[in-house]
Amino acid sequence: MKTQLRRNTQLAARSRAQQHLGTGTDYFVADVHLAPDAPDLSDRFVRFLDRVRHEAGRLFLLGDIFDIWVGRKQARMPYAARILEEFRELALAGVEVHYLAGNRDFNFDARVSGGPAAEFLPEIMSVESGSRTLYLTHGDLLCTRDRSYQRARRIVRSPFVRGLMDGLPLRVTQFIAEGYRRLSKRAVARKSARVISMDLSWVKERLKRGYDAVICGHSHGVARYKIPLPGGRLGEFVTLGDWRREGVYLVAESGDLTLRRFR
């Protein structure tokens, strides 16, 4: 009964997230991995947010914007408070900011940046941008062959674990999160490239359903693929890079998708 209730809650949240949000200039960014030990990265991301604010439009954050986000207590940390203030400034300037869950920051709570209350961040989102229908997600859902990760993913995102982490002191939750991250890195190093790679058949199935493009992060590599579809249609699969390597983001304007680098 509890399992079914949880599934119904997740499906309802996913349905609310699948919005058709209109037209205009849209910006997509993932895997910034902001952290207190990377002030230059925070500076660069703030400059990027300033550009978005001045050019207006909508901003879609496709997960892992923060290297780790353990709960609302983290909002008190200076580097995090600075970014949250930037999010508030964007909202005041009329920029729509949409935050999707990553594998590092799925516990982010929009209320800490003045956003609306939500049980969980959405994992997927459907967006109308110009003449295109876009499928957005962080990207870890595409790693369908990594079954051990998908099992662990369900556990750490369970209401029990989330509630436990939220009730612990910040230093304790950070210690636990850092330990889990180290274990995860060692586990990934032992897996084959095929296991941890993204499933292109999963992508193609979404494109067949009528989406024009699937956009995600997670892979930490910048790539853009044209995928032939039935009826002579061409779909696209775009992956965004890791900002610790290069500041790549995607712009959608008048139906055109353009990868850009922010320096």
N, C-alpha and C positions, 0 to 999 in steps of 0.2 A: 504493500500500500504506500509506504513512504517513498519507495523507488519510483512508483508511478506518479506520485504527487510531484516529486522532484523533476521528472521528465516533463510533466505538463507545464511546470513553472518555466523550465528552460525553453520549451517550445513557444510559450507565450512571449517570453522575452525576445526570442529569435524572430517571431512574427512582427513584433513591434519594431525591431531593428531593420527589417527589410522595407525601407522607406523609398519612395520615389520623391526626390527632394528638389526637383526643379532644374533650372539652367544657370549658366554663368561660368566664371572662371573657378576651377577647382584645383586644389593642391593636395597631393598625397605624399606622405612621408612615413617611413618606418625605421626601426632599429637605430635610433639615435643613441641609446644606451647612456643616458645622462647619469652621472655619478659624482660624488663629492671630490673624487681624486682626478677629475677631468674638467677643470675650470675653463680651459680654452674651448672645449666642446660646448659647454653651456653658453659661452660668449657667442660662438658661431650660430648656435641654434636660436638664440635671442635675436640676432641680426636677421636670421631667416624669418622669424615670426614678425619682426618689424616690417619686412618687405611684404609679407602677406597682408598685414594690417593696412599698409598704405595702398596696396593694389586692390584691396577688398576681395570678395569671393568667399569660398568655403574651404575649410581645412579639414582633411581626414587623416587622423593619426592611426596608423595601422599596426600599433602594438610595439612593445619594447622601446617606447620613448624613454622610459627610465630603465636603467640597468637592472634595478630591483625595486619593486614597490611592495612593501609588506603590510601597509595599512595606513589609516588616517594620521597616526602619530608621526609618520614620516614627513608630513606637510610642515612640521616645525623646523626641519633642517634647512639652513640658509639656501643651499643650492636648489632645493625643491621649492621653497617658498618663492624664490625668484621666478621660476618657470610658471608656477601657479598664478602669480601676479600677471605674467604676460598673457596667460589664457584669459584672465579676467579682462585685461585691456582689449584683447581681441573681441570678446563678447560685447564690451561697451562700444566698440567701433562698428558693430554690426556684422562681424565675421562669424559665421556658423562654425563651431568646432565640434567634430564628431570623433570620439575616442573608441577604438576597438581594442579588445583584449589581446595582449601578446602572451608569450609563455613566461615572461619575466615580470610583467606589470598587470596581470589580470585582476589583481586586488585593488587596482586604482579605483577610487571613489570620486565621481565627478563633483560631489558636494564640496570637496575641499578647495575647488577652484570656482565656486559659485555656481556650478552647474546644477541641473535638476537631480533629484534623488533617483537612484536606480538600484535594483537589487544587485545586478552584475553588469559589467560592460558587455555589449554585444560581441559575439564572435564572428558574425558575418553581417554584411549590409549590402542591400541592393540600391543602387543610385542611378538616377537618370541624369546624365551630364550631356548637355547639348542633344545631339541626335543619338547618343549611345546609352546603352544600359550596361552598367558596370557591376561586377561582382567583387566585393571587397572582403578580405580576411587577412589575418596576420600571416598565415602560411603553414603553421605547424599541423593544422588539420589535414593538409595535403600529404603529410608523411605517413600514409596509410600502412606502409609495410613495416614501420617501426612499432610493432604491437606492444612491446614493453613500455615504450614512451607513452603511447596512447592510454595504457592502463594507469600508469603513474599520473598522467594528466588528469584523468577522471578523479583520482584520489585527492590530489592536492587542491583541486577546485571544488571539492565537496563542501557543502554547508558546514559540516562538522569541523573540517580542517580550517576553513576560513574563519569560523567563529573562534576557534582556539587561538589562531594567530592574532586576531584582532584584540583578544583579551590579555595578551602577554605584553610585557614592557618592550619598548622599541629595540633596545640593545639585544634582548633575547631573540626577538623575531629576526633581526638582522643576522645574528649569529647562526640561527637555524637556516635562514635563506642562503647565506654564503656557503654553509656546509652542503646543502642540497645542490647548489650550483657546481661545487667541486666534484661531487659524486656524479652529477649529470655529465660533466665534461669527460670524466674518465670512462663512463659508460659509452658515450658517443665515440670516443677514440677506439673502442673495441669493436664497433659495428662496421659492417661493410658500407661502401658508398651507395650501393643499391638500396640497402635497408633505410638509410637516413635521407635518401633523395626524395624529391617531390614526385607524386604520382601524376603523370601527364594525362593518363586516362581519366582521372578524377576531374582534371581541368577541362578536358574535352567534353565530358558529360555535362558540365555546367554550361559550356558554350552551346551545346546542342539544345539546351533548354531555352535558348533565346538571348543569352547574354552576348554582348559584343566583345567584352574583355574581362579577364580575371586579373586582378591586381593584388599583390601581396608583398610581404617582406620575408623575414625569417631565414632565408637561405644565405643572406649576407653577400650575395652576388647580384650584380646588375645584369639583367638579361631581358630580351624582348623577342618573343616567338610569334610567328604567323602560323595559325593552325587551320588547315583546310577542313571545311564542314560540309555536310550534305547540302545539296542545292546550289553549290558553287560559292557559298558564303565563306568569308575568312574571319576567323576569330583571332584574338590576341591574348597572350599570356605575358604579363610584365612582372618581374621581380625587382624590388628596390634594394639598394645596397646598405651596408653598414656605415653609419656616419663616422665611426672611428677610423675608417679607411678613406672614405670620400663622401661628401655631402650630396648625395643624389636624391632628387625628388621628381615627382611627375606632375605635370600640369595638363589639365584637360580644359580646352577652350574651343567653343564652336564645333565640338565633335572631334577635334584633333587631340591626340595624346603626344606629349613631348617630354622626353627625359632631359633633365637639366642638372647641372652641378652647381652647388652653392659654395663659394670660397670665402 
